[in-house]
Amino acid sequence: VKRSCVGGIHLGAAVIQSSTFAGWFAEKAIDSNRGFQQLNTTCTSTLNETNPWWRLDLLDVYRVSEVVITSRNDSYAEQINGAEIRIGNSLENNGSNNPICAVISTIPAGESYNFTCNGMVGHYVIIHIPGDWKILSLCEVEVYGYLAENLAVVGAAIQSSTSEDWIAEKAIDRGLQQLYAGCSSTLSETNPWWRLDLHHIYRVNRVVVTNRNDCCAERINGAEIRIGNSLENNGSNNPICAVIPAIPAGESYSYSCGGMEGRYVNLIIPGDMKTLTLCEVKVYGEGKPIDRCDSALVSNP
C-alpha cells in the first residue's frame, strides 16, 4: 500500500502560544505570509514573560525533516536569539520537554533560516525561549516532512464480540472520532479483546490509543497491550507492551513498546463483565520498507 504524500499546502494544523500581545495571534505564523511588510498583521508575538512558547499541532505524527523560521523585519529581531525548536509527542510543560531539533543562535531581521531535524518524529512542533523577560515573535514557521507510518491503517482488525455496529475496523479508520460512527466496542463479557493483524512482522516502537469521548471512559482501565506472533488464546498470550491504568475521555495516550517484534497487536481487558471500546489505535514501527516523500506540512505557496 503506497502512502500518499501531503502537497505543499496548509494542513489545517492547530496553533497556540503561551500569551498574545495585542492582535499578534499564534495563527499568523502559519498564514503563508512571511511578514516583510506589515508586521502587526502577519506575525505572532507573546507578552514579555518567562519561558514564552509557540506550539503547532500537526494533527498526526510526522517525521520532520526541516523547520524554516522567518524572523521579524524590524529592530527587535534579536528577540528570537536562543529559541529552541522542539519536536515530539508530549504536552508535558506545554510541549517544551520534547527533544530539541535546533537552538536558534540568531536570525537577521526579515531573514528565513532553515533548521534540519533529520526525521525527528512528533505530533507537535514547539518554539520556546527559556529564561525571564523574553518575548517570542514569529513571522512564519514552515515545517517539512512526511507522515510517519501508522501501520494500523493497512492491517486487519477483529474483536471478541461486537456491540451493534461498533465494529473492530472503526478503531483503525484514522480517527474519525465520532461517537457511534468512529469507535469499536465489544459486548460486556469476560476478557474482551481486540486484535490487529499487521500482515507482516514488525518491530513495534509505539502504540497510541484514543479513548471514547462520552460516558464510560473508565472502561479502558486495566487494558493490556500485547504484541507477538502467536494466536494462542486469540493472541492474548503474547508479551505485554503496556498496561493502561486510565485514559481521560477523548484523549490519546502513547505507549512505548521498545521495538517489540510481532505480527499481532492485541488489546485485552482481563476480568468479568468488561467492555472494550476503542476510538482509535495507531501503531508505529519498523520492518517493511516505507515509501518516503518530503513535502510541506505548513508552507507558503
Buried (B, 14 or more C-beta within 10 A) or exposed (E): EEBEEBEBEBBEBBBBBBBBBEEBBBEBBBBEBBBBEEBEEBBBBBBBBEBBBBBBBBEBBBBBBBBBBBBBBEEBBEBBBBBBBBBBBBBEEBBBEBEBBBEBEEBEBBEBBEBEBEBBBBBBBBBBBBEEEBBBBBBBBBBBBBBBBBBBEBBEBBBBBBBEEBBBEBBBBEBEBEBEEBBBBBBBBEBBBBBBBBEEBBBBBBBBBBBBBEEEBEBBBBBBBBBBEBBEEBBBEBEBBBEBEEBEBBBBBBBEBEBBBBBBBBBBBBEEEBBBBBBBBBBBBEBEEEEBEBBBBBBBE
